[in-house]
Structure formats: C-alpha cells, structure tokens
Amino acid sequence: MIWIGTLLYYLAIFSGIIARGALAKNLGGSNAALGGVTLAFGVVSLVATPAGGVMADRLPKRTVMILATLLLALSSAWLGVTELADMTRYWMLIVVSGLQAVAFTTLVPARMAFTAELVGPKLIPNAVALAQISMNANRVAGPALAGVFLGVAWLGFAAVYLVGAALAVASALCFVLLPAGNPDPGRVRRAPLADLLDGVDYARRDPSLRLVLFLAIAITMIGFPYVAFLPSVAEDFFAAGPEGFALLSLVGALGGLATGFVVARSSLAQGPQIQVISGIGFGVGIIGLGIAPTFGLALGAAAVVGMGTSAFQSMNGTLALGLSAPAYHGRMQSLLGLGFSAFGLASLPLGLLADAIGLRQTLVGMGVVCVVIMVGSELVWRRTTSEDEPVGVGVS
C-alpha cells in the first residue's frame, strides 16, 4: 500500500507542478516570477526539512505520512476553488508552494525510512528505485493529465487542482492501511533539537555519508532549477507554449522511467559509480537544453536530463539509507532534502540572472558547474573509500 499511496500523491504533485508553472508564467510574466514560486518552496522547506526528518525518527511514520498527504490535498483544493471563482492571484501560488513544501518535506523522510523498515537492508536499492519509478511514471502521467485538462477550456487549471486534491486524499487512505511504523523503542530520548544536532553530527563523522549528502545538496541546488525554467524554454526558445512545456516534462519523465528499471537491478556497491555517471549526464543534459537550436534537440536533451535525474536521486536515497543506521534514516533523508530547499532558494537568483544575461547562457553555466562537481567527486570517492572502505561501497 505504501507504493500505491506514493504513486497517487506523486500524480497529484506532478500534475500540479505543470499547472502551477504555467499559471505562474501567466500571472507573473517573467522568469523571476517562475523562480519566485520555487523560492517560496525553498525558503519554507529549508526550515521544515530538518523538522521532517526528526519527526520521522520520533513519531509513528504512518501518522506523519497521513497528515502530510492531507495537507497536500487541502492546498490543492484551495487553488482549485479559487480558480473556479476566478479569484486566483500570484501570491496564492506563493502560499500554496510554501504549504506543499511543509507537506513534502515531512512526507518524504517518513516514507523513505518506513520503506527501508518494511523491505529490509538487502532490498533497499530496489525499493528506492521502485519509488523513483513511481515518481517518473507520474512525471509522464502528471503532464499528460495536466495537458488534457489545460487543453479543454471548461476544465483548465481548476480541474488539475481539484483532481490533485482527490488523489492526495486517496493516497492518505492507502497509508491508513499500513502498520503504525513506531520509532525504535530503544532509542535515546532527547529533545527535538538535540535529535536534529545528533543527526548532523552522525553524518559529519562518516566521510562517505558526508560526501553523498554534499553531492545531493550541491547538484540539486545548482542543476534542478532548470525545472522552473522549462516553461520559458518551451515558449521563449521555440514558441511551443504550455503544450511544449508539458512535452519537455513528459520526455524527461520517460527517460527517467526507463533508467529507473535499470537502476532497480543495481546493488549498493554500484551506488557511487552510478551516482557519479548519472550526475555528469544530468549536467550534460542541462547544457544541451541551453544550446539546443531546435525543439526536437531540446526534447533529446530533456530525455538525458530525466535519465540523469532518476539515477542520481535513486542513488542518493540508496546510499544515504545503506550507509546509516535505521535509527537515523529519517534524519539522513531530511538532510538529502536540504538539496531541494537549496534548489528553491537558488531558483530566483538564477531567474534574475537568466533575465539579465539570457536563459541559454544560464542553463549552460548550471550544467557546466554540475559536471565539474561530479568529476571532482570521483576523485574524492576514490580517496574516501581507500582510507575508510564502507560496507558494500566502492568505486572501481
């Protein structure tokens, strides 16, 4: 049921992202407006993410997941109602982005920690990859659903949000059927802040875990803002409009979906290699988006980005779970989530940079920095694993 619930809420999230991006472009009219919506997500999640990890390790995971999913439902329903009443304003997108940041950064650490608990350590890579498959399947279905609704005048944005709210409620109902997912009864009792600091110190002491977290945060912060700019890539580069935005998202999701099935067969020992290669591919794909002269080539670059994203995120989750003790799983996943907070924070400055020097140049710069970081990480992995080889991990 955890996989079905995840499938449903990802469908709600990705259809909503397509609608929110197009609506932000309509209401704000600039790259900075697109970045502003993502900035709201980043600012809120910067605070909420560490708290979400602590909650996952201290509270029944089922309860955390249900409450977070219901918050997704309520925020989507609000936008659906305002759209029906023709009352939606740009500031509402900012507020909803913040509310959904709270929901997402609470839900993901609990779900990932619960998944590891349910499947056991040997199946962690497969379980994480299946979660990525669920996400990427909905990166296909979400844009398709949004595209259908946005293409029908009497449905439009309101239908996307109201259907998304219903999907989130159905997801919460799936989670109700799970076991409680109670925290380890033998864990040391601390105040929430002390739990958070203990998790940070735990990650800091392990060089391999520290590197995994650094790469996840750095690459996500620098590269993932490309998502906020896809509406402008479609419209400003190729005059493809919202349909082109949906198609770019769709092709990227298909690339990620295909890669997910390959990664699902990997082992923890292959994790560092896959992380490095996929991170480099992700950066190369972003460069391709920036230099593509035709919409067809941009679609090819989007597929490469999707493939790199899927494998990179799968390995981040797999390595963070595999290298940490179960009592720290929620907090390690929340530290991974700080990358998405940083991604939100970086989106507005990068949007302003794109407005100043050009979106193509900005995308190329983002991709180059990602490639440089990942190439450097290969050398660090070799030194780290030769000095202190973690169980099951090594770069050949």
C-alpha positions as CSV (number, residue, x, y, z in Angstrom):
1,M,0.0,0.0,0.0
2,I,2.9,2.4,0.6
3,W,3.8,2.1,-3.1
4,I,0.2,2.7,-4.3
5,G,-0.1,5.7,-2.0
6,T,3.2,7.1,-3.3
7,L,2.0,6.6,-6.8
8,L,-1.2,8.6,-6.1
9,Y,0.4,11.5,-4.4
10,Y,3.2,11.8,-7.0
11,L,0.5,12.0,-9.7
12,A,-1.2,14.8,-7.7
13,I,2.2,16.6,-7.3
14,F,3.4,16.4,-10.9
15,S,0.1,17.4,-12.5
16,G,0.0,20.4,-10.1
17,I,3.6,21.4,-10.9
18,I,2.8,21.6,-14.6
19,A,-0.3,23.7,-13.8
20,R,1.4,25.9,-11.3
21,G,4.3,26.6,-13.7
22,A,2.0,27.6,-16.5
23,L,-0.2,29.7,-14.1
24,A,2.8,31.5,-12.6
25,K,4.0,32.4,-16.1
26,N,0.6,33.7,-17.0
27,L,0.2,35.7,-13.7
28,G,3.8,36.9,-13.3
29,G,5.0,37.1,-16.9
30,S,8.8,36.6,-16.3
31,N,11.5,34.1,-15.4
32,A,11.8,35.8,-12.0
33,A,8.1,35.1,-11.4
34,L,8.7,31.4,-12.1
35,G,11.7,31.4,-9.8
36,G,9.7,33.2,-7.1
37,V,7.2,30.4,-6.7
38,T,10.0,27.9,-6.4
39,L,11.8,30.3,-4.0
40,A,8.8,30.1,-1.6
41,F,9.1,26.3,-1.7
42,G,12.8,26.6,-0.9
43,V,12.5,29.1,2.0
44,V,9.8,27.1,3.8
45,S,11.4,23.7,3.2
46,L,14.7,25.0,4.5
47,V,13.1,25.2,7.9
48,A,10.6,22.3,7.5
49,T,13.0,19.7,6.1
50,P,15.2,19.1,9.3
51,A,12.0,19.0,11.4
52,G,10.5,16.4,9.0
53,G,13.5,14.1,9.5
54,V,13.3,14.4,13.3
55,M,9.5,13.7,13.2
56,A,10.2,10.6,11.0
57,D,12.6,9.2,13.6
58,R,10.5,10.2,16.7
59,L,6.8,9.6,15.7
60,P,4.8,6.8,14.1
61,K,5.6,7.1,10.4
62,R,2.1,6.2,9.3
63,T,0.7,9.2,11.2
64,V,3.3,11.6,9.8
65,M,2.6,10.4,6.2
66,I,-1.2,10.7,6.5
67,L,-1.1,14.2,7.9
68,A,1.4,15.4,5.3
69,T,-0.7,14.0,2.5
70,L,-3.9,15.6,3.7
71,L,-2.0,19.0,3.8
72,L,-1.2,18.4,0.1
73,A,-4.9,17.8,-0.5
74,L,-6.1,20.9,1.2
75,S,-3.6,23.2,-0.5
76,S,-4.5,21.8,-3.9
77,A,-8.2,22.1,-3.2
78,W,-7.8,25.8,-2.2
79,L,-6.3,26.6,-5.6
80,G,-9.0,24.6,-7.4
81,V,-11.7,26.6,-5.6
82,T,-10.1,30.0,-6.3
83,E,-9.7,29.0,-10.0
84,L,-13.4,28.1,-10.2
85,A,-14.3,31.5,-8.7
86,D,-11.7,33.3,-10.9
87,M,-10.0,34.7,-7.9
88,T,-6.5,33.2,-8.2
89,R,-3.7,35.7,-7.6
90,Y,0.1,35.3,-7.8
91,W,0.5,35.5,-4.1
92,M,-1.7,32.5,-3.7
93,L,0.8,30.4,-5.7
94,I,3.5,31.5,-3.3
95,V,1.4,30.5,-0.3
96,V,0.5,27.1,-1.8
97,S,4.1,26.5,-2.7
98,G,5.0,27.0,0.9
99,L,2.3,24.8,2.3
100,Q,3.2,22.0,-0.1
101,A,6.9,22.4,1.0
102,V,5.8,21.6,4.5
103,A,3.9,18.6,3.4
104,F,6.5,17.2,1.0
105,T,9.5,17.7,3.4
106,T,7.6,15.9,6.1
107,L,6.2,13.1,4.0
108,V,9.4,12.1,2.1
109,P,11.7,11.3,5.1
110,A,8.9,9.3,6.8
111,R,8.1,7.4,3.6
112,M,11.8,6.6,2.8
113,A,12.6,5.5,6.4
114,F,9.4,3.4,6.5
115,T,10.2,1.8,3.2
116,A,13.6,0.7,4.5
117,E,12.0,-0.7,7.6
118,L,9.4,-2.7,5.6
119,V,11.7,-4.2,3.0
120,G,15.0,-4.8,5.0
121,P,18.6,-3.7,4.2
122,K,19.2,-6.1,1.2
123,L,16.3,-4.7,-0.8
124,I,16.9,-1.0,-0.1
125,P,18.3,-0.2,-3.6
126,N,15.4,-2.0,-5.3
127,A,12.8,-0.3,-3.1
128,V,14.3,3.2,-3.6
129,A,14.5,2.6,-7.4
130,L,10.8,1.5,-7.4
131,A,9.9,4.7,-5.6
132,Q,11.8,6.6,-8.4
133,I,9.9,4.5,-11.0
134,S,6.6,5.6,-9.3
135,M,7.8,9.2,-9.4
136,N,8.9,9.1,-13.0
137,A,5.7,7.2,-14.1
138,N,3.8,10.2,-12.7
139,R,6.2,12.6,-14.4
140,V,4.7,11.0,-17.5
141,A,1.1,10.8,-16.3
142,G,1.1,14.1,-14.5
143,P,1.9,16.3,-17.5
144,A,-0.4,14.2,-19.6
145,L,-3.3,14.7,-17.1
146,A,-2.5,18.4,-16.8
147,G,-2.2,18.8,-20.6
148,V,-5.6,17.2,-21.2
149,F,-7.2,19.5,-18.6
150,L,-5.4,22.6,-19.7
151,G,-6.3,21.9,-23.3
152,V,-10.1,21.9,-22.5
153,A,-11.4,25.4,-21.9
154,W,-14.1,24.4,-19.5
155,L,-11.7,22.3,-17.4
156,G,-8.5,24.2,-17.1
157,F,-6.4,24.8,-14.0
158,A,-9.3,24.2,-11.6
159,A,-9.7,20.6,-12.7
160,V,-6.0,19.9,-12.3
161,Y,-6.0,21.1,-8.7
162,L,-9.3,19.5,-7.7
163,V,-8.4,16.2,-9.1
164,G,-5.0,16.5,-7.5
165,A,-6.7,17.1,-4.1
166,A,-8.8,13.9,-4.6
167,L,-5.7,11.9,-5.5
168,A,-4.0,13.1,-2.3
169,V,-6.9,12.0,-0.2
170,A,-6.9,8.6,-1.9
171,S,-3.2,8.4,-1.1
172,A,-3.8,9.2,2.6
173,L,-6.4,6.4,2.7
174,C,-3.8,3.9,1.4
175,F,-1.5,4.9,4.2
176,V,-4.2,4.3,6.7
177,L,-3.9,0.6,5.9
178,L,-0.2,0.4,6.8
179,P,1.2,-0.7,10.2
180,A,2.0,2.2,12.6
181,G,5.7,2.4,11.9
182,N,6.5,3.2,15.5
183,P,10.0,4.6,16.3
184,D,12.7,2.3,17.8
185,P,11.7,1.8,21.5
186,G,15.4,1.6,22.4
187,R,16.4,4.9,21.0
188,V,17.9,7.6,23.3
189,R,15.4,10.1,24.4
190,R,16.3,13.6,23.5
191,A,14.7,17.0,22.9
192,P,13.8,17.5,19.2
193,L,16.7,20.0,18.6
194,A,19.2,17.6,20.2
195,D,17.9,14.8,17.9
196,L,18.5,17.1,14.9
197,L,22.0,18.0,16.0
198,D,22.8,14.4,16.7
199,G,21.8,13.5,13.2
200,V,24.0,16.2,11.7
201,D,26.9,15.1,13.8
202,Y,26.3,11.5,12.8
203,A,26.5,12.5,9.1
204,R,29.6,14.6,9.7
205,R,31.6,11.8,11.2
206,D,31.2,9.4,8.3
207,P,33.2,10.6,5.2
208,S,31.3,8.5,2.7
209,L,27.9,9.6,4.0
210,R,29.1,13.2,4.2
211,L,30.1,13.1,0.5
212,V,26.8,11.6,-0.5
213,L,24.9,14.4,1.3
214,F,27.2,17.1,-0.2
215,L,26.7,15.9,-3.7
216,A,22.9,15.6,-3.3
217,I,22.6,19.1,-2.0
218,A,25.1,20.8,-4.3
219,I,23.9,19.2,-7.6
220,T,20.2,19.7,-6.7
221,M,20.8,23.4,-5.7
222,I,22.7,24.2,-8.9
223,G,21.1,22.0,-11.5
224,F,17.5,21.4,-10.5
225,P,16.3,25.0,-11.0
226,Y,16.1,24.0,-14.7
227,V,12.6,22.7,-13.9
228,A,11.5,26.3,-13.1
229,F,12.7,27.4,-16.5
230,L,11.1,24.8,-18.7
231,P,8.1,26.9,-19.4
232,S,10.4,29.6,-20.8
233,V,12.5,27.1,-22.7
234,A,9.3,25.9,-24.5
235,E,7.8,29.4,-25.0
236,D,10.7,31.7,-25.5
237,F,13.1,29.4,-27.3
238,F,10.6,27.6,-29.6
239,A,7.2,29.3,-29.2
240,A,5.8,26.0,-28.1
241,G,3.6,27.3,-25.2
242,P,2.2,25.3,-22.3
243,E,1.9,22.2,-24.6
244,G,5.7,22.4,-25.3
245,F,6.4,22.7,-21.6
246,A,4.3,19.6,-20.9
247,L,6.0,17.7,-23.7
248,L,9.5,18.6,-22.4
249,S,8.4,17.3,-19.0
250,L,6.9,14.2,-20.5
251,V,10.1,13.3,-22.4
252,G,12.2,13.8,-19.4
253,A,10.0,11.6,-17.3
254,L,10.1,8.9,-20.0
255,G,13.9,9.0,-19.8
256,G,13.8,8.8,-16.0
257,L,11.3,5.9,-16.1
258,A,13.4,3.8,-18.5
259,T,16.5,4.4,-16.3
260,G,14.6,3.5,-13.2
261,F,14.1,-0.1,-14.3
262,V,17.9,-0.4,-14.9
263,V,18.8,1.1,-11.5
264,A,16.3,-1.1,-9.8
265,R,18.6,-4.1,-10.6
266,S,21.7,-2.4,-9.1
267,S,23.4,-3.1,-5.8
268,L,24.6,-0.8,-3.1
269,A,28.2,-1.5,-4.2
270,Q,27.5,0.1,-7.5
271,G,26.0,3.2,-6.0
272,P,29.0,5.6,-6.1
273,Q,29.6,4.8,-9.8
274,I,26.0,5.3,-10.7
275,Q,25.8,8.5,-8.7
276,V,28.9,10.0,-10.5
277,I,27.9,8.9,-14.0
278,S,24.3,10.0,-13.6
279,G,25.3,13.3,-12.1
280,I,27.6,14.0,-15.1
281,G,24.8,13.0,-17.5
282,F,22.4,15.3,-15.7
283,G,24.8,18.3,-16.2
284,V,25.4,17.4,-19.8
285,G,21.6,17.3,-20.4
286,I,21.2,20.8,-18.9
287,I,23.9,22.1,-21.2
288,G,22.0,20.5,-24.1
289,L,18.8,22.4,-23.1
290,G,20.8,25.6,-23.2
291,I,22.3,25.1,-26.6
292,A,19.6,23.2,-28.5
293,P,18.8,25.0,-31.7
294,T,15.5,23.1,-32.4
295,F,12.7,21.9,-30.2
296,G,13.5,18.3,-31.3
297,L,17.0,18.5,-30.0
298,A,15.7,20.1,-26.8
299,L,13.5,17.1,-26.3
300,G,16.5,14.9,-26.6
301,A,18.4,16.9,-24.0
302,A,15.3,16.7,-21.7
303,A,15.4,12.9,-22.0
304,V,19.1,12.9,-21.0
305,V,18.3,15.2,-18.0
306,G,15.5,12.8,-17.0
307,M,17.7,9.8,-17.1
308,G,20.4,11.5,-15.1
309,T,17.9,12.8,-12.5
310,S,16.3,9.4,-12.0
311,A,19.6,7.5,-11.4
312,F,21.1,10.3,-9.3
313,Q,18.2,10.6,-7.0
314,S,17.9,6.9,-6.6
315,M,21.5,6.5,-5.6
316,N,21.3,9.5,-3.2
317,G,18.5,7.8,-1.3
318,T,20.0,4.3,-1.6
319,L,23.5,5.4,-0.3
320,A,22.1,7.5,2.5
321,L,20.0,4.6,3.7
322,G,22.7,2.0,3.2
323,L,25.4,3.9,4.9
324,S,23.4,4.9,8.0
325,A,21.8,3.1,10.9
326,P,18.0,2.6,10.9
327,A,17.6,5.0,13.9
328,Y,19.0,7.8,11.7
329,H,17.2,7.0,8.4
330,G,14.6,9.8,8.7
331,R,17.2,12.5,9.6
332,M,19.5,11.4,6.8
333,Q,16.7,11.6,4.3
334,S,15.8,15.1,5.6
335,L,19.4,16.2,5.1
336,L,19.2,14.9,1.5
337,G,16.0,17.0,1.2
338,L,18.0,20.1,2.0
339,G,19.1,20.0,-1.6
340,F,15.5,20.7,-2.7
341,S,15.4,23.6,-0.2
342,A,18.6,25.0,-1.8
343,F,17.2,24.4,-5.2
344,G,14.2,26.6,-4.3
345,L,16.5,29.3,-2.9
346,A,18.7,29.3,-6.0
347,S,15.8,29.5,-8.4
348,L,15.0,33.2,-8.0
349,P,18.7,34.4,-8.3
350,L,19.1,32.1,-11.3
351,G,15.9,33.5,-12.8
352,L,17.2,37.1,-12.3
353,L,20.5,36.0,-13.9
354,A,18.6,34.5,-16.8
355,D,16.6,37.7,-17.3
356,A,19.9,39.7,-17.2
357,I,22.3,37.6,-19.4
358,G,19.9,35.2,-21.2
359,L,18.4,31.9,-20.3
360,R,20.6,29.9,-22.7
361,Q,23.8,31.1,-21.1
362,T,22.4,30.5,-17.6
363,L,21.5,26.9,-18.4
364,V,24.9,26.2,-19.9
365,G,26.6,27.6,-16.8
366,M,24.4,25.5,-14.5
367,G,25.3,22.3,-16.4
368,V,29.0,23.0,-16.6
369,V,29.2,23.5,-12.8
370,C,27.3,20.2,-12.2
371,V,29.7,18.3,-14.4
372,V,32.8,19.9,-12.7
373,I,31.5,18.9,-9.3
374,M,30.7,15.4,-10.3
375,V,34.1,14.8,-11.9
376,G,35.8,16.1,-8.8
377,S,33.6,13.8,-6.7
378,E,35.0,10.7,-8.4
379,L,38.5,11.6,-7.1
380,V,37.1,12.2,-3.6
381,W,35.2,8.8,-3.7
382,R,38.4,7.0,-4.5
383,R,40.3,8.7,-1.7
384,T,37.5,8.2,0.8
385,T,36.9,4.5,0.0
386,S,40.7,3.7,0.1
387,E,41.1,5.3,3.5
388,D,37.9,4.0,5.1
389,E,36.0,1.5,2.9
390,P,32.3,1.5,3.9
391,V,30.4,-1.8,3.8
392,G,29.3,-2.6,0.3
393,V,30.5,0.6,-1.3
394,G,33.5,1.1,-3.5
395,V,34.4,2.8,-6.8
396,S,36.3,0.6,-9.2
